[in-house]
Amino acid sequence: MVTTGTWHLDPTHTEIGFQVRHLMSKVRGKFESFEGTIVTADDVTASSLNVSVDLTSINTGTADRDQHLRSADFFEVEKYPAMTFTSTGIKQVSDEEFVVTGDLTIKGVTKPVELEVEFLGEGGDPWGGTRAGVEAKGQISRKEFGIDFNIPVAGADKAMIGDTIKLQIVAEAVLEAPVEA
């Protein structure tokens, strides 16, 4: 069980990534800038999570594609610079498995999202702090958030970019304020 208190995501040991179908392959990317707070409770299902992601920090490994993703065709970062997630519930499946539900907001559109979360453990670090790790996965429809740019593929019955975005998050958080018993 994790120590109760307030935790902050460690940006150097956290990756918020995604994967989307592109023609006959899959494109992967991540966001380089974000912040997040987790408040853990004695009853883990009463815990909460808030994350804000800087959409200008998208990195797919291709500068031209990243610039296009920042444009009005996709994230429209000048008008909507951040994507946010706020948990609305936590269900414990086993000692290490949880389902976290929450509200994801992209481009001013808020939709419920469900993440499957694996608790990777808690322990001390070399600097005298306490850390905990999780891995989460889920998926969304980009069209539900108003991100519907696409190009039809000639001679095929599909478009260039898939609608389903797979979310992949590996996070390490640092305990900032433990709750005294």
N, C-alpha and C positions, 0 to 999 in steps of 0.2 A: 504494500500500500504506500502511496506517496505522502510525503509530509504536507500538512496543511499550511497554506500561506499564499503569498503572491510570487509568481514566477514570471520572468521575462525571456522571450526567445533570444537565443544567442545567434546573431546573424552570421557568424563565422562557422557555425556548426549546424545550420538549418538550411534546408533547400526547399523552396516552394516551386514545384515544377508541374509541367503539363505535357500532354501528348495529343496530337490530332492527326487524322488521316489526311494525306496529301497525295492525290493521284494513286500511284501504286506503292506508296511508302508511308511512313509515319514521321512527322516532324516533332521533335522534342524541344522544350525550352524551359526557362526558369526566370524568376524575378530576383534581381540582385538586391533590391532595397525594400524593406518591410519592417514592421514592428508588431509585437504581439504580447499580450498579457494573459496569463492563466491564473485564476484564483481557485485553489483547491480547497475543498471542504472535508470535514470528517466523513460525511456521506458523499462519496465521490460523485454520485448522481446530482448533487447540489452544486457542483463546481461549475465554473464558467470560463469562457474563452473569447477574447476579442483580438482580431488581427486586421491590420491595415497594410495593403500592398501598394507600393508606388508603381503604377503601370508604365511610367516612363523608363523603368529599369528592366524592361523585358529583354531577354537575351536568348536568341535561338541559334547563335553562332554565325548569323549572316546579317550584316549591318543593313543592307537594303531591305530585307524582309522585316527586320525589327522596326525600321522607320515606317514601313507600310502598316505594320500592326499598330503603331502609335497614331496613325491617321484616322480621319473620320470614317474610313471604310471599316475599321475594326474598333479600337478602344476610344478613339477621339479624346486623347489625353489632355489636350488644351482645355477642354470643357469638363472632363471627368478624369482627374489625375490619379484617383485611388480606387481600389477595389477593397471592399470590407467584408469581413465575416464575423458575425456575432452568434455565439451558441444560444440555443433555445432549450436544449435538453440533452441529457447524457443517460444512456442506458448501458448498464454493465452486463456483458454477455458471459465473461469468465474472468479469472484473475488478471489476465493480460489483454482481454479483448473488450472493446467498447464500441458503441454506435453514438456518434455525436451529431445531433441535428442542429441546424442553425440557419440564419438568414444571410445569404450572399448577395451583395449589391455590386452590380457592374453597370456603368453608364446610366445610373439613376434608376435602374430596375432591380427590385429585390425579390428573390425567389428562395424557397426553402431548399436546403441541400443536406444530404446525409453522407457522413464520412465514416468509414470503417477504420477504427483506430486500434493499433497494437501498442501496448505499453512496453517499452524496452528496458525499463528499470530506472533506479535512482541510486545515487552514490556520491561520495566526495570527489572533489577535483584537487589537483596539485596546489591550488591557491587558497585552500581552506573553505571553499564554497561547496554548495550542494547542487547537483544537476540531475535532471530527469530527461528521458528521451522517449519519443513516440514516433511511430510511422503511421501515416494516414493515407487513405485512397478513397476516391469517389469519382463521380462523373456528372457533367452538366451538358445541357443543350445550349450551344452558343446563341442559337436563334432566339431562345426564350429571353435573352438579355439584349436583344436588338442588334446582335452582331451577325448579320446575315449576308455580308459580301461573299460573292462566289463567282466563278466563271464556269459555264457549261463546257463539258468535254465533248468535242466533235466525235460523232460516231459511237458515243457511249450513253448509257442511260443514267449517268450520274454527273456530279459536279466535281470541280477540282479539289475543294476543301470539305472535309467531313463536318457534320454538325456536332457529333459527340466529342467532348473534350474530357480526357481522363486526367484527373488531378492526382498528383503524387507528392506527398509532403513527408520529409524526414526532419524532425525538429529536436533540438536540444534546448532545454530551458534552464535558467539559473534561478535558484531561490533567492529572492530579494528580501522578503519579509516573512519569516516563519511566524505561525500563530503559536503563542505561548499556551501551554496546557494549564 
